Amino acid sequence: MNSQRIAAAPAPFPASAIRRVGVVGIGRMGEAFARNLMADGYQVTVHDSNQARTALLADAGATVASALGDLAICQVVLTALPDDDALTNIASRAGGLIEVLVPGTIHVSMSTVSPTLSRYLAERHRLAGQSYVAAPVLGNPDLARARKLFVIAAGPALAVTTVSPLLERLGQRLFSIGEDPGAANLMKLAGNVLTALTLQGMGEVMALLRKGGLDAHVAFDVLTGSLFDGKVHKTYGGKIVDERYSPPGMTAPLAVKDLRLALAEAEREAVPMPAASLVHDRLVAMVAHGWAGLDWSALGLLAASEAGLKSAATAGQSASPSA
């Protein structure tokens, strides 16, 4: 793994002074972050290209930034965006965050993006007198609303320390894993690979048990009540058993993107990941079936369909991914 360390950035605002927080990207995750921050008494400014999303938060007390320059008043800006392109556009374009934020501001990226992009943006922010912390999360929008996420943070030590009280309130546990922001993104990608592998396994096993005549809920109870009682088995396995693939926590296209990023890192480091490659292709198959708008746990639907099992789940129209 790349062990590059980013040079220390200028001192950010002290943690005790952080009151004005921006949130960019008001998808289901970003909305949950903004609402929880407002509930904690922060002055929250939100920005998204979809005005209907920001209007809902304005009704709840947030200030709407019609342009990124309106976020210059913020001491911390959280971004919750779907991919590298979206984050690059928001952060480094002309008039982007790097250009409009004042020295000392901390950009906290909670997006699932490539380690390479995180390291690049960290250096750009450092040169602008700002700090960049990568803080991707393990969990879905339901867990975000309930403050049950697991947050993985990495970046300049002082900046991480400064935003830790804020990040701790957004989840149930904060993992601080060093000064290389790319490491946090690699850790997140690894977590998503393990989740996808578990979904594929649960889908195959449940198809076998159903076709063998077992009641799906009884089989699920046996599995998750014995050796397979992890959060992923219970949460996403429950979606497979109930055929509850909508609304999605993460759509298939976003999962394809995450597996692709993980496999790119694996290729760079010469780490064979044959199982991850297989599941990447299974997720692509979901999209090919027209199931882009379904939760990635619909890997179970794909397994059932290939086993000739009828499903109560209906495939919605393809949907654009959102954070």
Secondary structure in CASP SS format (residue, H / E / C, confidence):
PFRMAT SS
TARGET T0000
AUTHOR 0000-0000-0000
METHOD secondary structure of the structure
MODEL  1
M C 1.00
N C 1.00
S C 1.00
Q C 1.00
R C 1.00
I C 1.00
A C 1.00
A C 1.00
A C 1.00
P C 1.00
A C 1.00
P C 1.00
F C 1.00
P C 1.00
A H 1.00
S H 1.00
A H 1.00
I C 1.00
R C 1.00
R E 1.00
V E 1.00
G E 1.00
V E 1.00
V E 1.00
G C 1.00
I C 1.00
G C 1.00
R H 1.00
M H 1.00
G H 1.00
E H 1.00
A H 1.00
F H 1.00
A H 1.00
R H 1.00
N H 1.00
L H 1.00
M H 1.00
A H 1.00
D C 1.00
G C 1.00
Y C 1.00
Q E 1.00
V E 1.00
T E 1.00
V E 1.00
H E 1.00
D C 1.00
S C 1.00
N C 1.00
Q H 1.00
A H 1.00
R H 1.00
T H 1.00
A H 1.00
L H 1.00
L H 1.00
A H 1.00
D H 1.00
A C 1.00
G C 1.00
A C 1.00
T E 1.00
V E 1.00
A C 1.00
S C 1.00
A C 1.00
L H 1.00
G H 1.00
D H 1.00
L H 1.00
A H 1.00
I H 1.00
C C 1.00
Q C 1.00
V E 1.00
V E 1.00
L E 1.00
T E 1.00
A C 1.00
L C 1.00
P C 1.00
D C 1.00
D H 1.00
D H 1.00
A H 1.00
L H 1.00
T H 1.00
N H 1.00
I H 1.00
A H 1.00
S H 1.00
R C 1.00
A C 1.00
G C 1.00
G C 1.00
L H 1.00
I H 1.00
E H 1.00
V H 1.00
L C 1.00
V C 1.00
P C 1.00
G C 1.00
T C 1.00
I E 1.00
H E 1.00
V E 1.00
S E 1.00
M C 1.00
S C 1.00
T C 1.00
V C 1.00
S C 1.00
P H 1.00
T H 1.00
L H 1.00
S H 1.00
R H 1.00
Y H 1.00
L H 1.00
A H 1.00
E H 1.00
R H 1.00
H H 1.00
R H 1.00
L H 1.00
A C 1.00
G C 1.00
Q C 1.00
S E 1.00
Y E 1.00
V E 1.00
A E 1.00
A C 1.00
P C 1.00
V E 1.00
L E 1.00
G C 1.00
N C 1.00
P H 1.00
D H 1.00
L H 1.00
A H 1.00
R H 1.00
A C 1.00
R C 1.00
K C 1.00
L E 1.00
F E 1.00
V E 1.00
I E 1.00
A E 1.00
A E 1.00
G C 1.00
P C 1.00
A H 1.00
L H 1.00
A H 1.00
V H 1.00
T H 1.00
T H 1.00
V H 1.00
S H 1.00
P H 1.00
L H 1.00
L H 1.00
E H 1.00
R H 1.00
L H 1.00
G E 1.00
Q E 1.00
R E 1.00
L E 1.00
F E 1.00
S E 1.00
I C 1.00
G C 1.00
E C 1.00
D C 1.00
P H 1.00
G H 1.00
A H 1.00
A H 1.00
N H 1.00
L H 1.00
M H 1.00
K H 1.00
L H 1.00
A H 1.00
G H 1.00
N H 1.00
V H 1.00
L H 1.00
T H 1.00
A H 1.00
L H 1.00
T H 1.00
L H 1.00
Q H 1.00
G H 1.00
M H 1.00
G H 1.00
E H 1.00
V H 1.00
M H 1.00
A H 1.00
L H 1.00
L H 1.00
R H 1.00
K H 1.00
G C 1.00
G C 1.00
L C 1.00
D C 1.00
A H 1.00
H H 1.00
V H 1.00
A H 1.00
F H 1.00
D H 1.00
V H 1.00
L H 1.00
T H 1.00
G C 1.00
S C 1.00
L C 1.00
F C 1.00
D C 1.00
G C 1.00
K H 1.00
V H 1.00
H H 1.00
K H 1.00
T H 1.00
Y H 1.00
G H 1.00
G H 1.00
K H 1.00
I H 1.00
V H 1.00
D H 1.00
E C 1.00
R C 1.00
Y C 1.00
S C 1.00
P C 1.00
P C 1.00
G C 1.00
M C 1.00
T E 1.00
A H 1.00
P H 1.00
L H 1.00
A H 1.00
V H 1.00
K H 1.00
D H 1.00
L H 1.00
R H 1.00
L H 1.00
A H 1.00
L H 1.00
A H 1.00
E H 1.00
A H 1.00
E H 1.00
R H 1.00
E C 1.00
A C 1.00
V C 1.00
P C 1.00
M C 1.00
P H 1.00
A H 1.00
A H 1.00
S H 1.00
L H 1.00
V H 1.00
H H 1.00
D H 1.00
R H 1.00
L H 1.00
V H 1.00
A H 1.00
M H 1.00
V H 1.00
A H 1.00
H C 1.00
G C 1.00
W C 1.00
A C 1.00
G C 1.00
L C 1.00
D E 1.00
W H 1.00
S H 1.00
A H 1.00
L H 1.00
G H 1.00
L H 1.00
L H 1.00
A H 1.00
A H 1.00
S H 1.00
E H 1.00
A C 1.00
G C 1.00
L C 1.00
K C 1.00
S C 1.00
A C 1.00
A C 1.00
T C 1.00
A C 1.00
G C 1.00
Q C 1.00
S C 1.00
A C 1.00
S C 1.00
P C 1.00
S C 1.00
A C 1.00
END
